[in-house]
Amino acid sequence: MPSGAGTGACTSNFFSMTVYSRSGEEGRTIVRSIIDKYIQNRFFNKLLLLYSAIIIVTVGILIYIIVTNITGLLREQAITYNEQVLQLVGDHFHNQNKRLKKMMTDLYIKNGFDKTDTIYDAFEALSAGGTAPNSPPSTMSDQRERAAYINRYMLDTALPNDPDILEMVMTNRAFDYEISTTRYTSGIKLGNYFEDIRQFLRNKDSSRINSRKTYFLPAFTASNNGNSVNLYGIYDYIRTPDNPADYSGYMILTYDTDSFQRAYEPYRKYFIGTLLVMTPEGDVIYDSSGRYYKEPFPYWDQVQNPSSSVVIDSKRSIVNVNKDDQYGFITVGIIPINELNKGVTFINRMVLLAAFGCILIIIVLTVLSTNRFSNRLKDVLHMIKDIQKGNLSAKTVKGPNDEVGLIAQNLNLMSQRLDEYIKREFVLELRRKDSELKQKTAELYALQSQINPHFLYNTLEAIRMKALSSRDTETGRMIKILAKLFRSSIKDEMIVTVQEEMNYCQSLLELYYIRFQGRLDVVFDVDGDILEFAVFRHMLQPIIENSIAHGIDLSKENNVITIQGRKVGGFIVIAVSDNGQGIDPQRLAAITGQLKQPRTYGSGHIGLQNVESRIKLIFGDNCGIGIRSEKGKGTEVIVTILAKSKEELRDDVQGSDRG
């Protein structure tokens, strides 16, 4: 080849390679730019890709599991239905053989027309053209009566035992005499097919008539009013009583193959494949497909060793085989795997289409919701940029009250408040100074309120000493109790034990006892195991004061205040009761309603509502005050609090104060 031509070819190839290289590089550059523009720097697009991948992988796994389980389930279901059909058909054919044996037994035990000989004797006399051996001579009328009796036996006794019998025949060994009957007056006639039966029986080896219980006529064709139908038969030898190895004729039952279909009709729509009933030699008695009649079954060797993978008619098939041990026939179920997979393939296709549709809908909805969410975030970002530029009047479009909506609302509120803050900076500064001044004033008042009780306590103590010096012991005792109560009131600690609260209540009630000059009795019934639990200070004081104010009748001598305390589960229950006049139902309902109303309490407010508010604040909404009262029988105020130690309750109160 000339050198010039070779150089041109090399140049052309080099140019093509260069073009391809540049094209590939440009393609990769375009892909990278698309990734950077639409994925790398886009959070929602990356999130969308991640969600899509998760959805596809998850749905793919679910599809695999569903398809695998459906395939296995349908396979097992088809095999199960096949086995059930085999069992039904086998039982059906078994019962037909069983009924034949029953009819054979009746030949030798049922009496004949004259009540002396049996049906067998009557048949022997007819088939011999005269009388049976050892029987008296018979007339022509006797013969007719014998024939009529046998026919009635066949028609009235034998045929009703098996509704599927098409025709029943009794024939002698030479086939020159037979008696037959059928339940179909216009049905198949014996002459249509009996010559085929004769030929079949002549060809059979009758040397071992006792090798089986019954024998079978493989399927054959007969005409029925111009139509051909498939029939089969069961027969047995009519043996001589004196020598069971010898026989004098045959009893034959013929059936339409449709009787097998009727046997498994409820399962027919679920049945897949081919059902066969065969003789022990492999001749076909029934074939649901109709392909193997009139010839030995060509796959007899394969069904002798059934397997889940047998090739029949060039199709990979599953074969089930049942053999009747009593009569020897075989039922075979053949399930082509491709037919089994038809239903599976259809279901799998529907599952895949449904899954694909679901994935598509989910992705489309995800894209739409993501775009909507992204656009709302873009509005928020634009507002943030405007605020960065100093435009505090920027506002976002109001949307749903979700997370993005809350962010937008808070940004609007923030910019509004920031704008107000800048405009009112000096006013706010004055307010802060004024607030500091008021705080200092409050601290001063608090200090003064703490000094005054100390001064009052010291003054009361001086008065008590003066009363004692004057030998006024009762006045001194009252002053001492009152001073004790004041000392308890000026303590800083808000949380006390039940024991400390009971001591305070005892001192308070002792003061009232002296005041009422013994007309008030006090009963304390408090379990010792609750004394170390915690309450807030003076929790029971307003309740006791209400009981004394409204439950004590100074005109009576038997006024009783009872304080009980118990631990019930995780709660402490303290009840303060009196034996006063009680509360009207209307008034009680009004008080109960007031207790349910939310109220902010202060240090200067006392009363049941104050106690209720403090209990719920410290112990929670499942605690509080309950009131039970009956007119003329007194009132009981029940306080329920959580059973907590002093340290636990102090930590809870401090934690709530910090919150």
SVG drawing of the C-alpha trace seen along z (x, -y; Angstrom):
<svg xmlns="http://www.w3.org/2000/svg" viewBox="-95 -58 100 141">
<polyline fill="none" stroke="black" stroke-width="0.4" points="0.0,0.0 1.4,-3.5 2.8,-5.4 0.6,-8.4 -2.5,-6.4 -1.4,-4.9 -0.6,-8.3 -4.0,-9.6 -5.7,-6.7 -3.7,-7.2 -4.5,-10.9 -8.2,-10.2 -8.2,-7.7 -6.3,-10.1 -8.8,-12.8 -11.7,-10.5 -10.1,-9.5 -9.5,-13.1 -13.1,-14.0 -14.4,-11.1 -12.1,-12.1 -13.3,-15.7 -16.9,-14.6 -16.5,-12.3 -14.8,-15.1 -17.5,-17.5 -20.2,-15.0 -18.5,-14.5 -18.3,-18.2 -22.0,-18.6 -22.8,-15.9 -20.7,-17.4 -22.2,-20.9 -25.7,-19.4 -24.8,-17.6 -23.3,-20.8 -26.2,-22.9 -29.2,-20.7 -27.8,-18.2 -24.6,-19.1 -25.7,-22.6 -29.4,-21.8 -30.3,-20.3 -33.9,-19.3 -32.8,-17.7 -30.3,-15.6 -33.0,-14.8 -35.4,-13.9 -32.8,-11.5 -32.1,-9.9 -35.9,-9.4 -36.4,-8.1 -33.5,-5.6 -34.9,-4.5 -38.4,-4.1 -37.2,-2.1 -34.9,0.1 -37.6,0.7 -40.4,1.4 -38.0,3.6 -37.3,5.7 -41.0,5.8 -41.8,6.9 -39.2,9.6 -40.6,10.9 -44.2,10.7 -43.4,12.3 -41.4,15.1 -44.1,15.8 -46.9,15.6 -45.0,18.0 -44.4,20.4 -47.9,20.1 -49.5,20.7 -47.2,23.6 -48.1,25.2 -51.8,24.4 -51.8,26.0 -50.0,29.1 -52.4,29.2 -55.5,29.0 -54.0,31.6 -53.5,34.0 -57.0,33.3 -58.5,34.0 -56.5,37.2 -57.8,38.2 -61.4,37.4 -61.2,39.3 -59.4,42.2 -62.1,42.4 -64.8,42.2 -63.3,45.1 -62.6,47.1 -66.2,46.9 -67.4,48.0 -65.2,51.1 -66.4,51.6 -70.0,51.6 -69.2,54.1 -67.9,56.5 -71.0,56.0 -73.1,56.9 -71.0,60.0 -71.6,61.0 -75.3,60.6 -75.4,63.1 -74.6,65.9 -76.7,64.9 -79.9,63.4 -82.8,65.8 -84.2,66.3 -87.7,66.0 -88.9,69.2 -87.1,68.3 -85.1,71.5 -82.3,70.9 -80.0,67.8 -79.6,65.2 -76.5,67.1 -78.5,70.3 -81.1,68.5 -78.5,67.1 -76.8,70.5 -80.2,72.1 -80.8,69.4 -77.3,69.4 -77.4,73.2 -80.8,73.0 -82.6,75.0 -82.1,75.8 -79.0,75.5 -77.3,78.6 -79.1,80.5 -82.3,78.4 -85.7,79.8 -86.8,79.4 -88.2,76.0 -90.9,74.8 -90.7,72.0 -92.7,69.8 -90.1,70.5 -87.3,69.3 -89.2,66.2 -89.7,65.5 -86.0,66.2 -85.0,63.7 -87.6,61.1 -86.3,61.5 -82.7,61.0 -83.6,58.0 -85.6,56.5 -82.6,57.2 -80.3,55.3 -82.8,52.5 -84.2,52.0 -81.3,53.1 -78.0,52.9 -78.4,49.8 -79.6,47.5 -76.5,48.4 -74.4,46.5 -76.0,43.5 -73.2,43.3 -73.7,46.8 -74.6,46.5 -75.4,50.2 -75.1,53.4 -74.5,56.7 -74.3,60.3 -73.1,62.7 -72.0,66.3 -68.5,67.5 -69.3,68.2 -70.9,64.8 -74.0,66.5 -76.3,65.4 -76.5,62.1 -78.9,60.1 -78.4,56.3 -80.2,53.3 -79.8,49.5 -81.5,46.6 -81.5,44.6 -84.3,45.7 -83.1,43.7 -79.4,43.8 -76.6,46.0 -77.6,49.4 -75.6,52.5 -75.2,53.5 -73.3,50.4 -70.2,51.4 -70.7,54.9 -68.9,56.6 -65.7,54.6 -66.1,55.8 -66.4,59.4 -63.3,59.1 -61.4,57.5 -62.5,60.3 -61.6,63.1 -58.1,61.7 -57.6,61.5 -55.8,64.2 -58.4,65.9 -56.1,68.4 -55.7,66.4 -59.1,65.0 -58.4,64.5 -55.2,62.4 -57.2,59.2 -60.4,58.2 -61.8,56.5 -60.8,55.9 -61.0,52.9 -62.2,52.1 -60.0,49.3 -61.8,46.4 -63.5,47.1 -65.9,45.2 -69.6,45.8 -72.2,44.1 -75.1,42.2 -77.8,40.9 -75.2,40.1 -72.6,38.8 -69.6,40.6 -68.9,40.8 -66.0,42.3 -66.9,45.1 -65.0,47.4 -66.0,50.5 -65.4,52.6 -66.0,56.3 -65.4,59.4 -65.7,63.1 -68.9,65.0 -67.1,67.8 -68.6,71.2 -69.3,71.8 -67.7,75.3 -64.5,74.1 -63.6,70.4 -60.8,70.9 -63.3,71.6 -66.0,69.2 -69.2,69.4 -69.5,65.8 -68.9,62.1 -70.6,59.2 -69.8,55.9 -70.6,52.3 -70.1,49.6 -69.8,45.8 -69.5,42.6 -66.1,40.9 -68.1,37.8 -68.7,39.4 -65.0,38.6 -65.6,35.0 -68.6,34.9 -66.5,36.3 -64.1,33.3 -66.4,30.7 -66.0,28.3 -62.2,28.2 -62.4,28.2 -61.8,24.4 -58.7,24.6 -57.3,27.7 -54.3,27.3 -52.9,29.9 -54.1,33.4 -55.8,36.0 -55.4,39.7 -56.9,42.9 -55.1,46.0 -55.1,49.8 -52.0,51.5 -50.9,52.3 -50.9,48.6 -54.1,48.6 -56.1,45.4 -59.5,45.5 -60.0,41.7 -58.1,38.8 -59.2,35.3 -57.4,34.0 -58.8,36.7 -55.4,37.2 -54.4,40.6 -57.6,42.7 -57.5,45.9 -53.7,46.5 -51.4,47.4 -50.1,44.3 -46.9,43.4 -45.2,42.0 -45.9,45.0 -42.3,45.4 -42.0,41.7 -45.1,41.9 -43.7,45.0 -41.1,42.8 -42.9,39.5 -40.8,36.4 -41.1,32.6 -39.3,32.4 -40.5,34.9 -40.7,34.3 -44.1,35.2 -45.2,34.1 -42.0,32.1 -43.0,30.1 -41.3,30.0 -44.0,31.2 -44.7,32.0 -46.2,35.5 -48.3,36.8 -49.2,40.4 -51.7,42.3 -52.1,46.0 -55.1,47.8 -53.7,50.7 -56.9,52.6 -58.0,52.6 -54.7,51.7 -55.7,48.8 -53.5,45.6 -54.5,42.0 -52.0,39.6 -51.9,35.8 -49.6,34.0 -49.0,30.3 -47.0,28.6 -44.7,26.0 -45.5,23.6 -49.2,23.7 -48.4,23.3 -46.4,20.2 -49.2,18.7 -51.1,17.6 -47.9,16.6 -46.7,14.6 -50.0,12.7 -50.0,11.9 -46.3,10.9 -47.1,8.6 -49.9,7.0 -47.8,6.6 -45.0,5.0 -47.4,2.7 -49.0,1.7 -45.6,1.2 -44.4,-0.9 -47.5,-3.0 -47.1,-3.5 -43.5,-4.5 -44.3,-6.9 -47.1,-8.5 -44.9,-8.7 -42.1,-10.3 -44.4,-12.8 -46.0,-13.8 -42.6,-14.1 -41.3,-16.3 -44.4,-18.5 -44.3,-18.8 -40.5,-19.3 -40.8,-22.1 -43.5,-23.8 -41.4,-23.5 -38.4,-24.8 -40.2,-27.8 -41.4,-28.7 -37.9,-28.5 -36.7,-30.7 -39.1,-33.4 -37.7,-33.1 -34.1,-33.3 -35.0,-36.5 -36.4,-38.0 -33.3,-37.2 -31.2,-38.9 -33.4,-42.0 -33.0,-42.1 -29.2,-41.8 -29.4,-44.8 -31.2,-46.8 -34.8,-46.5 -36.6,-45.7 -40.0,-46.2 -39.6,-43.1 -42.3,-40.5 -42.8,-36.9 -46.0,-35.6 -48.2,-34.0 -48.5,-30.2 -49.5,-27.1 -48.6,-26.9 -45.9,-24.3 -42.2,-24.5 -41.5,-26.8 -44.5,-28.9 -43.4,-29.2 -39.9,-30.3 -41.5,-32.9 -43.8,-34.1 -40.9,-34.4 -38.8,-36.2 -41.7,-38.7 -42.0,-39.1 -38.3,-39.4 -37.9,-42.1 -41.0,-44.0 -39.6,-43.8 -36.1,-44.7 -37.5,-47.7 -39.5,-48.7 -36.5,-48.2 -34.4,-50.5 -37.1,-53.2 -37.8,-52.9 -34.2,-52.4 -34.2,-55.3 -37.7,-54.6 -36.7,-51.0 -33.5,-52.2 -35.6,-54.3 -37.9,-51.4 -34.9,-49.2 -33.7,-51.8 -37.2,-52.1 -37.4,-48.3 -34.1,-48.2 -35.3,-50.9 -38.5,-48.9 -36.5,-45.8 -34.4,-47.4 -37.6,-48.8 -39.1,-45.3 -35.9,-43.9 -36.1,-46.6 -39.7,-45.8 -38.9,-42.1 -36.1,-42.8 -38.4,-45.0 -41.2,-42.3 -38.6,-39.8 -37.5,-42.2 -41.0,-43.0 -41.9,-39.4 -38.7,-39.1 -39.6,-42.3 -43.1,-41.1 -41.8,-37.7 -39.4,-39.4 -42.2,-41.7 -44.6,-38.8 -41.9,-37.0 -41.4,-40.1 -45.2,-40.3 -45.4,-36.6 -42.6,-37.0 -44.6,-39.9 -47.8,-37.8 -45.9,-34.9 -44.5,-37.3 -48.1,-38.4 -49.0,-34.6 -51.4,-34.8 -50.4,-31.3 -53.2,-31.0 -52.3,-34.3 -48.7,-33.4 -49.4,-30.0 -51.4,-31.6 -48.7,-34.2 -46.1,-31.3 -48.1,-29.4 -48.7,-32.6 -45.0,-33.3 -44.2,-29.8 -46.5,-30.2 -44.9,-33.5 -41.4,-31.9 -42.6,-29.1 -43.9,-31.7 -40.7,-33.7 -38.6,-30.6 -37.2,-30.8 -37.8,-27.2 -41.0,-26.6 -40.8,-22.8 -41.4,-21.0 -42.1,-17.4 -45.6,-16.1 -44.3,-15.9 -43.4,-19.6 -46.8,-20.6 -48.7,-18.5 -46.7,-20.2 -47.7,-23.6 -51.4,-22.5 -51.3,-21.1 -50.0,-24.5 -52.7,-26.3 -55.5,-24.1 -54.2,-24.3 -54.5,-28.1 -58.1,-27.7 -58.8,-25.2 -57.7,-27.8 -59.7,-30.5 -62.9,-28.4 -62.4,-27.4 -62.5,-23.7 -65.5,-23.6 -63.3,-22.1 -61.8,-18.6 -59.0,-17.8 -58.3,-14.2 -55.0,-13.4 -55.0,-10.1 -51.9,-10.2 -49.9,-7.1 -46.3,-7.3 -45.0,-6.1 -46.0,-9.4 -44.4,-11.8 -41.1,-12.0 -42.8,-12.9 -42.8,-16.5 -45.5,-19.2 -45.3,-22.9 -45.5,-25.1 -48.9,-25.9 -50.7,-23.8 -53.4,-22.8 -53.8,-26.1 -56.5,-27.6 -58.4,-24.3 -58.3,-24.2 -59.4,-27.8 -62.3,-27.2 -63.4,-24.2 -63.3,-26.2 -65.0,-29.2 -67.8,-27.3 -67.9,-24.0 -67.8,-25.0 -70.9,-25.8 -69.9,-27.6 -73.3,-26.8 -72.5,-23.1 -69.9,-21.3 -69.1,-18.4 -67.2,-20.2 -64.6,-17.9 -61.9,-18.6 -60.3,-15.4 -57.1,-15.2 -56.3,-11.9 -53.3,-11.0 -52.7,-7.8 -50.5,-6.7 -52.5,-5.3 -50.3,-3.9 -47.9,-6.7 -50.1,-9.4 -50.4,-11.0 -54.1,-11.6 -54.8,-14.0 -58.4,-14.6 -59.6,-17.5 -63.2,-16.9 -65.6,-18.5 -69.0,-17.6 -70.6,-20.9 -73.7,-21.8 -72.3,-20.9 -72.7,-22.7 -75.8,-23.1 -75.5,-21.1 -75.7,-24.4 -73.0,-26.0 -70.8,-22.9 -71.2,-22.9 -70.2,-26.5 -67.1,-26.0 -66.1,-22.9 -66.5,-25.0 -64.3,-27.8 -61.6,-25.3 -61.5,-24.2 -60.9,-27.7 -57.3,-28.6 -56.0,-31.4 -52.7,-33.0 -51.9,-33.1 -49.8,-35.5 -48.3,-35.6 -51.1,-37.7 -53.9,-35.4 -55.1,-32.5 -58.0,-30.1 -59.0,-26.9 -58.4,-28.2 -54.9,-29.3 -54.1,-25.9 -55.5,-24.2 -53.4,-26.4 -50.2,-25.7 -50.9,-21.9 -51.4,-21.7 -48.4,-23.9 -46.1,-21.8 -47.5,-18.3 -49.3,-18.3 -52.8,-18.3 -53.6,-14.8 -53.4,-16.2 -55.6,-18.7 -58.5,-19.2 -61.8,-17.4 -64.8,-18.3 -67.5,-16.0 -70.3,-17.4 -73.7,-16.4 -76.2,-18.9 -76.3,-18.4 -73.5,-15.9 -70.3,-17.9 -67.7,-18.5 -64.6,-16.7 -61.8,-18.3 -59.5,-15.8 -56.0,-16.8 -54.2,-14.5 -50.5,-15.0 -47.7,-12.9 -45.6,-10.9 -42.2,-12.6 -39.3,-13.1 -38.2,-16.6 -35.2,-16.5 -37.2,-15.3 -39.9,-17.9 -37.3,-20.6 -35.5,-19.6 -38.9,-19.7 -39.8,-23.1 -36.3,-24.5 -36.5,-22.9 -39.9,-24.5 -38.6,-27.8 -35.6,-27.6 -38.0,-26.7"/>
</svg>
